[in-house]
Amino acid sequence: MRLLAIETVQLGDYYVSRYEQVEAYGAQVSVLSGLADADHWPADRFRVAQSQHIGDLIALAVRWHQDTPFDGVFTFAESSVIAAAAVAEALGLPGIGVDAAQKSRNKFLMRLAHEAHGAAHPPFQSVGTLDEAQAAAVRIGYPVILKPTLGAGSSFVFRVDSPGELARAFPQAWTGIQDMGFFTSEVQGLDLGPNGLLIEGFLDGREYLIEALCWDGQVTLGSIVDRVTVESATFDDDVHHAPTDLDDATIERVRQVVERGAVAQGLHRSVLHAEVRFHHGEPFLLEIAARPGGGGLDHMARISAGYCPIQSVIAFAVGERPAHAAYQRTARHTAAMVLLCPAGTIEAIHVPEDVRQDPALFFLKILARPGDVIRRPPAGNSILGFAGSTGTSFEDAMANAERAAQAIDVTLTEAVLAPA
């Protein structure tokens, strides 16, 4: 089985470990990048278009496919979801389609789809000026959320509690989204929907990250991860736990909400990463992405629920239904956290060898490199990496993850205070 992975813009070696997982399941992975700074995959299975334009990506994919045919196309990158859908269509291979990809990538188009199909979602309004944002916030009612339409990773997402806070946050977010990496890494030459900001109603309950699959409009939950962080105004997703503490009846309510949203977005056959938040006791959709969740969520799914999102990606890429039947928690506890550090330019990162070899850690990924600029809200939302650990309970797993995080030493110079 030969699969083609799409990266509109290479993100270092971030996805290499996932490509290796795909190959461990018996598929051969080739990687097509629009722009790439360095080889990160075997040269005979790695090609660069030197362009983010969809015409150039498709032209290279077609020539490659003619030489050595592929069985499927996939992506792990949020900013490549639309590009991957277009390449799959051009090659005549299974895919979600460009229209569904647009509705699953652009948060404004997603909200319109949810509204049209009655999928539970917060009130929202697209805003292009501070005056529009202030009026929308008054109409919806404070507190509200200010968020980008083409964002990811909580970059430039703010909880706003007053007109004064909105007046400060809006220009920061508006400036920041223009050169935000999640936007500048997008495919060119296709309609992405508006690159702007939304005002949404704040949902006051707990949040859950869900790995799932949809086949012919029916959603099966694979993994449910509880967000346990005491959040700030900028939604740093730094602590999660699985298996979930939701009861079976509530899990079914969540499944139904995700199913309604997936169908609304046109995701009839797709792997899903859904984020659900409760409000006054009812589940609402924050978003549904047409890719697996990032960080260590695939590891958490396998350990805490016996579900592998990577296997589902492979199955959908070749048009097969994944074998997973229903959500079922295991007795193994996992805790995962985003690794954060203060703003500045990284001079050095030291990870002790005993941390790297810690048997309790199922996931440790350092994303930042010496020379990288770390930006913290309101200037941005850069992170150091991710860590995940197992344990006999959440408390035990969390203690293991925190011990590893505290042992990582980061040397910083030149604090960054303003947006790029």
C-alpha positions in Angstrom: 0.0 0.0 0.0 1.5 3.3 -1.1 0.2 6.5 0.6 0.9 10.1 -0.2 1.2 12.6 2.7 0.6 16.3 2.0 2.4 19.1 3.7 1.7 22.5 2.2 4.6 23.8 4.2 7.0 21.5 6.1 6.8 21.9 9.9 10.3 20.6 10.7 10.3 16.9 11.6 7.0 17.2 13.6 5.1 14.6 11.5 8.0 12.2 11.0 7.1 10.1 14.0 3.5 9.8 12.7 4.7 8.8 9.3 6.8 6.1 11.0 3.6 4.9 12.7 1.8 4.6 9.4 4.7 2.6 8.0 4.7 0.4 11.1 1.2 -0.7 10.1 2.5 -1.8 6.7 1.9 1.2 4.4 4.7 2.9 2.5 4.6 6.7 3.0 5.7 9.3 0.4 5.7 13.0 1.3 4.9 15.9 -0.9 5.7 19.3 0.5 4.9 22.6 -1.0 7.8 24.4 0.7 10.4 22.6 2.7 13.6 23.8 4.3 15.3 20.5 4.8 14.9 16.8 3.8 13.0 15.0 6.6 12.0 11.8 4.8 13.9 9.4 2.5 14.9 11.2 -0.7 13.3 8.6 -3.0 9.9 9.2 -1.3 10.1 13.0 -0.7 9.4 15.7 -3.3 9.1 19.5 -3.0 6.9 21.6 -5.3 8.7 24.8 -4.3 5.3 26.4 -4.2 2.2 26.6 -2.1 0.0 27.0 -5.1 -2.5 24.1 -5.6 -1.8 23.9 -9.3 1.9 23.2 -8.6 1.1 20.7 -5.9 -1.4 18.9 -8.1 0.9 18.9 -11.1 3.7 17.3 -9.1 1.3 14.8 -7.5 -0.1 13.7 -10.9 3.4 13.2 -12.4 4.4 11.1 -9.3 1.2 9.2 -9.4 1.7 8.3 -13.0 5.2 7.0 -12.3 4.4 5.0 -9.2 0.6 5.0 -8.4 -0.6 5.8 -4.9 -3.4 4.0 -3.1 -4.4 7.0 -1.0 -3.8 10.6 0.1 -3.8 11.9 3.7 -2.5 14.7 5.9 -1.8 15.2 9.6 -1.5 19.0 9.2 -4.4 21.3 9.9 -3.1 23.8 7.4 -3.0 21.1 4.7 -6.5 19.6 5.0 -7.8 21.6 2.0 -4.8 20.9 -0.1 -4.9 17.2 0.7 -8.6 17.1 -0.3 -7.8 18.8 -3.6 -4.9 16.5 -4.4 -7.0 13.4 -3.7 -9.7 14.6 -6.0 -7.2 15.3 -8.7 -5.8 11.8 -8.4 -9.2 10.1 -8.3 -8.5 8.7 -4.9 -10.8 8.6 -1.8 -11.1 11.9 0.2 -13.4 14.2 2.0 -13.8 16.6 -0.9 -12.8 20.3 -1.1 -16.1 21.6 0.1 -16.1 19.5 3.3 -12.4 20.4 3.8 -13.2 24.1 3.6 -16.0 23.8 6.2 -13.8 21.8 8.4 -10.9 24.2 8.2 -12.5 27.7 8.3 -14.2 28.3 11.6 -16.7 30.8 10.1 -17.8 28.3 7.3 -17.9 25.6 10.0 -20.3 27.7 12.2 -22.5 28.5 9.2 -22.8 24.7 8.4 -23.6 23.9 12.1 -26.2 26.6 12.1 -27.8 25.4 8.9 -28.0 21.8 10.1 -29.0 22.4 13.7 -25.7 21.2 15.3 -25.3 22.6 18.8 -22.9 25.6 18.7 -22.3 28.8 20.5 -23.8 32.1 19.1 -21.3 33.7 16.7 -20.6 36.6 14.4 -17.9 37.3 11.8 -16.3 40.7 12.6 -13.9 42.8 10.6 -13.6 45.9 12.7 -13.4 46.7 16.4 -16.8 48.5 16.2 -18.4 45.3 14.7 -16.7 43.2 17.4 -18.0 45.5 20.2 -21.6 45.4 18.7 -21.4 41.6 18.4 -20.2 41.2 22.0 -23.1 43.3 23.2 -25.6 41.3 21.2 -24.2 37.9 22.3 -23.4 39.0 25.9 -20.1 39.1 27.8 -18.0 37.1 28.3 -17.2 36.3 24.7 -14.5 34.5 22.8 -12.4 36.3 20.1 -10.9 33.8 17.7 -9.4 33.5 14.2 -11.3 31.9 11.3 -8.1 30.1 10.0 -6.3 29.6 13.3 -5.2 26.5 15.3 -3.4 25.7 18.5 -5.3 28.5 20.4 -3.2 31.2 18.7 -4.9 34.6 19.1 -7.9 33.1 20.9 -9.0 35.3 23.8 -11.7 35.2 26.4 -13.0 38.7 26.7 -15.0 39.9 29.7 -15.5 43.6 28.9 -15.5 46.3 26.2 -12.1 47.5 27.5 -10.6 44.0 27.2 -12.0 43.6 23.7 -10.5 47.0 22.7 -7.1 45.7 23.7 -7.4 42.2 22.3 -8.9 42.9 18.9 -6.0 44.8 17.4 -3.5 42.2 18.7 -5.5 39.4 17.2 -6.2 41.3 13.9 -2.5 42.0 13.4 -1.4 38.6 14.5 -3.6 36.6 12.2 -2.1 38.2 9.1 1.3 36.4 9.5 0.2 33.6 11.8 2.0 30.4 10.7 -1.3 28.4 10.6 -2.5 30.9 7.9 0.7 31.5 6.0 1.2 27.7 5.7 -2.1 27.3 3.9 -2.5 26.3 0.2 -2.7 29.1 -2.3 -5.0 29.2 -5.3 -8.1 27.8 -3.6 -10.9 29.5 -1.7 -10.1 29.2 2.0 -13.0 31.3 3.2 -12.5 34.6 5.0 -9.3 35.1 7.0 -10.8 37.1 9.8 -12.1 37.0 13.4 -15.2 35.7 15.1 -16.9 36.7 18.2 -18.5 33.7 19.9 -20.5 33.2 23.1 -18.5 31.7 26.0 -19.4 28.2 27.0 -19.1 27.9 30.8 -18.7 24.1 31.3 -16.0 21.5 30.9 -14.2 20.7 27.7 -13.4 17.4 26.0 -11.1 16.4 23.1 -12.5 13.6 21.0 -11.0 11.3 18.4 -13.7 9.7 16.3 -14.6 8.4 12.8 -17.6 9.0 10.6 -18.7 6.4 8.0 -21.7 7.2 5.8 -22.9 9.8 8.3 -22.7 7.6 11.4 -20.1 8.7 14.0 -18.2 6.2 16.3 -16.3 7.7 19.2 -12.7 6.4 19.6 -11.3 8.3 22.5 -12.4 11.0 24.9 -9.9 13.1 26.7 -10.9 15.5 29.6 -9.4 18.9 29.7 -8.6 19.5 33.3 -6.7 22.8 33.1 -7.7 25.8 35.1 -7.8 28.0 32.1 -6.6 31.6 31.6 -8.0 34.1 29.2 -5.8 32.7 26.3 -6.8 29.0 26.4 -3.4 27.4 26.8 -4.3 23.7 26.4 -1.8 22.5 28.9 -3.3 19.6 31.0 -5.5 16.7 29.8 -6.5 13.3 31.2 -7.9 10.1 29.8 -9.9 8.0 30.1 -12.8 10.4 30.5 -14.9 10.6 33.7 -18.2 11.1 31.6 -20.9 8.5 32.2 -22.2 6.3 29.4 -25.4 8.3 28.9 -23.5 11.6 28.6 -21.0 10.0 26.2 -24.0 9.1 23.9 -25.2 12.7 24.0 -21.7 13.8 23.0 -21.6 11.3 20.2 -24.9 12.6 18.8 -23.7 16.2 18.8 -20.4 15.2 17.0 -22.4 13.2 14.5 -24.7 16.1 13.7 -21.7 18.5 13.3 -19.8 16.0 11.1 -22.7 15.6 8.7 -23.2 19.4 8.7 -19.6 19.8 7.5 -20.0 17.2 4.8 -17.7 14.7 6.5 -19.5 11.5 5.5 -16.4 9.3 5.6 -13.6 10.8 7.6 -11.4 10.6 10.6 -12.4 13.3 13.1 -10.9 15.4 15.9 -13.7 17.1 17.7 -13.7 19.5 20.6 -16.8 19.7 22.7 -17.6 22.0 25.6 -20.6 21.9 27.9 -22.8 24.9 28.6 -25.6 24.7 31.3 -25.2 20.9 31.2 -25.5 20.5 27.4 -22.8 19.6 24.9 -21.8 22.1 22.2 -19.4 22.0 19.4 -16.2 24.1 19.5 -15.0 22.5 16.3 -14.5 19.3 14.3 -11.3 18.9 12.3 -10.9 16.4 9.5 -7.7 14.9 10.8 -6.4 13.3 14.0 -5.7 15.4 17.0 -2.2 16.6 17.5 0.3 16.4 20.4 0.1 13.0 22.0 -3.7 12.5 21.6 -3.1 9.4 19.3 -1.0 7.8 22.1 -3.7 8.7 24.7 -6.4 7.1 22.5 -4.5 3.8 22.2 -3.6 3.6 25.9 -6.9 4.8 27.5 -9.4 3.5 24.9 -7.8 1.0 22.7 -8.4 3.2 19.6 -5.7 4.1 17.1 -6.4 7.2 15.0 -3.4 6.4 12.8 -5.0 3.2 11.7 -8.2 5.1 10.9 -6.3 7.5 8.8 -4.8 4.7 6.7 -8.2 3.0 6.3 -10.0 6.2 5.1 -7.1 7.1 2.8 -7.8 3.9 0.8 -11.6 4.0 1.1 -12.0 1.3 3.7 -14.1 1.4 6.9 -12.0 1.4 10.1 -12.5 -1.7 12.2 -13.2 0.3 15.5 -16.7 -0.4 16.7 -17.4 1.7 19.8 -15.8 3.7 22.6 -14.6 1.6 25.4 -12.3 2.9 28.2 -9.4 0.9 29.6 -8.1 0.9 33.2 -4.9 2.8 32.2 -4.7 6.4 33.1 -2.8 9.0 31.0 -2.0 12.7 31.6 -0.6 15.0 29.0 0.5 18.6 29.1 1.7 21.3 26.8 5.3 22.4 27.7 5.5 26.1 28.0 8.3 28.6 28.7 8.6 32.4 28.9 8.8 34.6 25.9 12.3 35.0 24.3 14.8 33.6 21.9 15.9 30.1 22.7 19.6 29.7 23.3 19.6 26.1 24.5 17.3 23.2 25.5 18.5 20.4 27.7 16.5 17.3 28.3 18.1 15.0 30.9 18.7 11.4 29.7 16.8 9.9 32.6 13.7 11.9 31.4 14.2 10.7 27.8 14.3 7.1 29.2 11.5 7.4 31.8 9.3 4.3 31.3 6.3 6.3 32.5 6.5 8.7 29.6 4.6 7.6 26.5 5.2 10.8 24.7 7.9 13.5 24.8 8.2 15.9 21.9 10.3 19.0 21.9 9.1 21.3 19.0 11.3 24.4 19.7 14.9 24.6 18.6 17.8 26.9 19.5 17.3 30.2 17.7 13.5 29.9 17.7 11.5 32.9 19.0 9.0 32.0 21.7 6.0 34.3 21.8 3.4 34.3 24.6 0.0 35.9 24.7 -0.9 38.5 23.6 2.0 38.4 21.1 1.4 34.8 20.1 1.1 31.3 21.5 4.4 29.5 20.9 5.0 26.3 22.8 8.0 24.3 23.8 6.6 20.9 23.2 4.4 18.1 24.7 4.8 15.5 27.4 2.5 12.6 28.3 2.7 10.0 31.1 0.9 7.0 32.3 0.0 6.1 35.9 -2.3 4.2 38.2 -4.5 7.3 38.6 -4.8 10.7 37.1 -2.8 12.1 40.0 0.0 9.6 39.6 0.2 10.1 35.8 0.1 13.9 36.3 2.9 13.8 38.8 5.1 11.8 36.4 4.4 14.3 33.6 5.1 17.3 35.8 8.4 15.8 37.1 9.6 15.4 33.5 8.5 18.9 32.6 10.3 20.5 35.5 13.5 18.7 34.6 13.7 20.2 31.2 16.1 23.2 31.2 15.5 26.1 28.7 18.0 29.0 28.3 16.4 32.1 26.9 17.7 35.5 25.7 16.0 38.6 24.4 12.4 38.7 25.7 9.7 39.1 23.1 6.9 41.5 24.1 5.2 42.6 20.9 3.5 40.7 18.1 5.7 39.9 15.1 
